[in-house]
Amino acid sequence: MVATRQLGEVTEALAHTVAARGIACVYGDAGQGKTVAVHRALGLLPRRLPVRLAQVAVKPALPQLRAALLTAFGLPAGALTNRTDAADRALIDAFKAPGVLLIDDVQRIAAPELDYLRLLADAPATQTSLVLCGAGAERTLARAPRWLRGC
């Protein structure tokens, strides 16, 4: 991989995000290398933290998003998906551990499910940084009310 200015910018932004235990959104046109840059930048972080990748389907309903998040954290998605309170508690506890949760193609997620994700990220004692990536991700986040307040 060739180091470029853009890769340097993504690396610096993600380093700041992880240090602040915050949220980052990497966006741009399709085919511009966002995913490659994010993966490379996460690999360059000086302090190795667990990086979890949530695989989301197109327009997942809340149970499907919960299942993807549970799976990303290595939790029993099948046992918890239909038990909303237990799944939410498990995810809130999972977000308390230091690390990074990467969601690629975040533009696939509708506003209500994005707001649920923001609730998890904003829970007290959260130490997991959230990295969102996708073509048009900034427009997707702008349509989710909870993201407009804090981003």
C-alpha positions in Angstrom: 0.0 0.0 0.0 1.2 3.5 -0.9 1.0 6.1 1.9 -1.1 9.0 0.6 -2.2 12.3 2.2 -5.7 10.9 2.5 -4.5 7.8 4.3 -2.6 10.0 6.6 -5.7 12.1 7.3 -7.8 9.0 8.0 -5.1 7.6 10.3 -4.9 10.8 12.2 -8.6 11.2 12.5 -9.1 7.6 13.7 -6.2 8.0 16.2 -8.0 11.1 17.7 -11.3 9.3 17.7 -10.0 6.2 19.5 -8.1 8.4 22.1 -11.3 10.3 22.8 -13.5 7.1 22.7 -15.6 8.9 20.2 -17.3 8.5 16.9 -15.9 9.0 13.4 -17.5 8.9 10.0 -15.4 8.2 6.9 -17.3 9.0 3.7 -16.8 9.7 0.1 -17.7 8.5 -3.4 -17.9 4.8 -4.1 -14.6 3.2 -5.1 -12.3 5.8 -3.5 -10.7 3.5 -1.0 -12.5 4.4 2.2 -12.7 0.8 3.6 -9.1 0.1 2.7 -7.9 3.4 4.4 -10.0 2.7 7.5 -8.6 -0.9 7.9 -5.0 0.3 7.3 -5.4 3.2 9.7 -6.8 0.9 12.4 -3.8 -1.4 11.9 -1.5 1.6 12.3 -2.8 2.7 15.7 0.0 2.7 18.2 -2.0 1.1 20.9 -3.6 -2.2 19.8 -7.2 -2.4 20.7 -9.7 -5.0 19.6 -11.4 -4.0 16.4 -14.8 -5.5 15.8 -16.6 -5.4 12.4 -20.4 -5.4 12.3 -21.7 -6.8 9.0 -25.0 -5.2 8.3 -27.6 -6.1 5.6 -29.4 -3.5 3.5 -32.0 -1.7 5.6 -31.8 -4.0 8.6 -34.6 -3.9 11.0 -33.7 -3.4 14.7 -33.6 -7.1 15.5 -31.2 -7.7 12.6 -29.0 -4.8 13.6 -28.9 -6.1 17.2 -27.9 -9.5 15.9 -25.1 -8.0 13.8 -23.8 -6.0 16.8 -24.0 -9.0 19.1 -22.1 -11.1 16.6 -19.4 -8.4 16.2 -18.8 -8.5 19.9 -18.8 -12.3 20.0 -22.0 -12.5 22.0 -24.7 -15.2 21.4 -26.8 -13.4 18.8 -29.2 -16.3 18.4 -30.0 -16.5 22.1 -30.4 -12.8 22.6 -31.9 -11.4 19.4 -35.5 -11.9 20.4 -34.9 -10.9 24.0 -34.7 -7.2 23.6 -33.9 -6.2 27.2 -31.2 -8.8 27.6 -29.7 -8.0 24.2 -29.6 -4.3 25.0 -28.0 -4.9 28.3 -25.4 -7.2 26.7 -24.6 -4.6 24.1 -24.3 -1.7 26.6 -22.0 -3.9 28.7 -20.0 -4.8 25.5 -19.6 -1.0 24.7 -18.0 -0.6 28.1 -14.9 -2.4 27.0 -12.1 -0.5 25.2 -12.0 -1.2 21.5 -13.3 -0.1 18.1 -16.6 -1.1 16.4 -16.4 -0.6 12.7 -19.5 -0.5 10.6 -18.9 -0.4 6.9 -21.6 0.6 4.4 -23.4 2.5 7.1 -25.6 4.1 4.4 -27.5 0.8 4.5 -28.9 1.5 7.9 -32.2 3.5 8.3 -32.5 6.5 10.7 -34.3 4.6 13.6 -31.7 1.9 13.7 -28.9 4.6 13.5 -30.5 6.3 16.5 -30.4 3.0 18.4 -26.7 2.7 17.6 -26.2 6.3 18.9 -28.0 5.4 22.1 -25.5 2.5 22.6 -22.5 4.7 21.9 -23.8 7.4 24.2 -24.4 5.1 27.2 -22.6 5.9 30.4 -19.1 4.3 30.7 -18.9 3.5 27.0 -15.3 3.0 26.0 -15.8 1.6 22.5 -15.1 4.0 19.7 -17.5 3.8 16.8 -16.1 4.1 13.2 -18.7 4.4 10.5 -17.8 4.2 6.9 -19.6 4.4 3.6 -20.5 6.2 0.4 -23.0 8.8 1.3 -22.7 8.0 5.0 -22.7 11.7 5.9 -26.1 12.1 4.2 -27.5 9.0 6.0 -26.4 10.4 9.4 -27.9 13.8 8.6 -31.3 12.1 8.3 -31.1 10.5 11.8 -32.4 13.0 14.4 -30.2 11.7 17.3 -27.0 12.2 15.1 -27.9 15.8 14.2 -27.7 16.8 17.9 -24.3 15.4 18.7 -22.2 15.2 15.5 
